[in-house]
Amino acid sequence: MTVILFTEWFNQCFIPVAKRYLESKGMAFKVLLVIDNAPGHPQSLCFANENVEEKFLPANSTPLLQPLDQGAIKCIKATYTRLVFGKLRDTLHANPDCDLTGLWKRFSIADATALIAEAVDEIKPRTVSGCWKRLWRGAVSECEDLGAIDEEIMDIVNIAKQLGAEGFSDMIEDDIREHIEDCGEPFTSEEFEELVQSPTGSDDDIMEDTEAQTPSDWTLQKLASIFWQAQVLKDMVVEYDPSWNVASWLHEE
């Protein structure tokens, strides 16, 4: 998340959506926005709109307070991982001549986005409600048992064993649990800018690099990297289109 992206989301998405919602309820446009302390969330936002009051969570306490960090993200990652593994298994069963490496090469950003949207849709409202208990205990009336993640993990391991390839057949529950609990470190605004401005190299350089590379086995660490990038992509899709219309369009393509 960068300052530019967040400011664009605030002005072009959050403000109009919140205003339409309040108008539909016959309420005045007065909003309290609670956000975490992050490099991409500028303090200057407090002066962006007189009808919106921004409150930043205390510094260095976000992981303890932010509700999604406590369960919803883990649920989504677990469900997404199961869906990805299931897609690989079903495709291999339907096309016995395919190999796992070839499937991974054809696994696109559109595929990832569609499965992320499906994973989000599978999350129960009670699960999200239960994740708010650390920040707003009085608003949680019914808490979904996050132990459902354990069932997802067992399903993932079973599917991995069905895939049977190296790196999958010996996968254990602790491997999946470590992946689900590791959300990685978010990029700073400076790191995003450096990434965007970095040269991509010529076609010849790309060809030389490709030829120099040797085939490598898929490992859980590599999968975790892919899933983390998919998570970043999902966040961007939500910012630009909260209704997931973009994800639906990508899936149809």
C-alpha positions, 0 to 999 in steps of 0.5 A, spaced: 500 500 500 502 506 497 500 513 499 498 515 492 493 508 492 490 509 499 489 517 497 486 514 491 481 509 495 479 514 500 477 519 495 474 515 489 472 509 493 471 510 500 467 517 500 462 516 495 460 509 497 460 511 505 456 517 502 451 513 498 450 508 504 448 513 509 443 517 504 440 510 503 439 510 511 436 517 511 443 519 515 447 525 515 454 524 512 458 524 518 463 518 518 469 515 523 474 512 519 479 507 524 485 505 520 492 502 522 498 506 523 502 504 516 507 508 511 501 508 506 496 511 511 498 519 511 496 523 517 495 528 512 488 525 511 485 528 517 484 534 513 482 531 507 474 531 508 471 535 513 465 530 514 470 524 515 474 523 522 480 519 522 482 515 528 489 512 527 490 505 531 496 506 536 503 505 533 506 498 534 499 495 537 496 494 530 497 486 530 494 486 537 488 490 535 487 490 528 481 484 527 483 481 520 490 480 523 487 475 528 483 470 524 479 472 518 486 473 513 488 466 516 481 463 514 481 466 507 489 464 506 487 457 508 481 456 504 485 459 498 490 454 499 485 449 499 482 451 492 488 452 489 490 445 491 484 442 489 484 446 482 491 443 481 488 436 483 482 436 479 485 439 473 490 433 473 485 428 474 481 431 468 487 431 464 492 425 465 497 427 460 498 434 464 504 435 469 504 439 475 510 444 473 506 445 466 500 447 470 503 452 475 506 455 469 499 456 466 496 458 473 495 466 472 494 472 476 486 471 473 486 464 476 489 467 483 484 473 483 478 468 481 480 463 487 481 469 492 474 472 490 471 465 491 475 464 498 472 471 500 465 468 499 466 462 503 468 466 509 462 466 514 459 472 517 460 469 524 467 468 522 468 476 521 464 478 527 468 473 531 475 477 529 472 483 532 472 481 539 479 484 541 477 491 538 470 491 539 467 486 544 460 488 545 459 488 537 460 480 537 454 477 538 456 470 535 463 468 535 465 463 529 470 457 532 476 459 528 478 452 529 475 451 522 482 452 520 484 446 522 479 442 518 482 446 512 489 444 513 487 437 514 484 438 507 490 441 504 494 436 506 490 430 504 489 434 497 497 435 497 498 427 498 493 426 492 497 430 488 503 426 489 509 430 486 515 432 490 514 437 495 507 435 496 507 428 498 511 429 504 507 436 506 505 436 513 500 440 517 505 444 520 508 446 514 501 449 512 500 452 518 506 456 518 504 458 511 498 461 513 500 464 519 506 468 515 503 474 512 510 477 510 512 484 511 508 489 507 512 493 502 513 501 504 512 506 499 519 507 498 520 500 496 513 500 492 516 506 488 523 502 487 520 496 484 516 500 479 522 504 477 526 498 477 529 497 469 526 490 467 532 489 462 532 487 455 529 481 451 536 479 450 537 479 457 531 476 459 532 470 454 539 469 457 537 469 464 531 464 462 536 459 459 541 460 465 536 457 469 535 450 471 528 447 473 527 447 480 522 443 484 516 447 487 517 448 495 512 451 500 517 457 501 515 458 493 508 457 494 508 462 500 511 467 495 506 466 490 500 466 495 503 473 498 503 476 491 496 474 490 494 477 497 497 484 495 493 483 488 487 482 492 488 488 496 489 492 490 482 489 487 478 491 493 481 498 493 479 499 485 472 495 485 469 493 492 464 489 489 469 484 486 466 486 479 474 486 476 475 479 479 469 477 475 471 480 469 478 476 469 475 470 471 470 470 465 476 472 460 
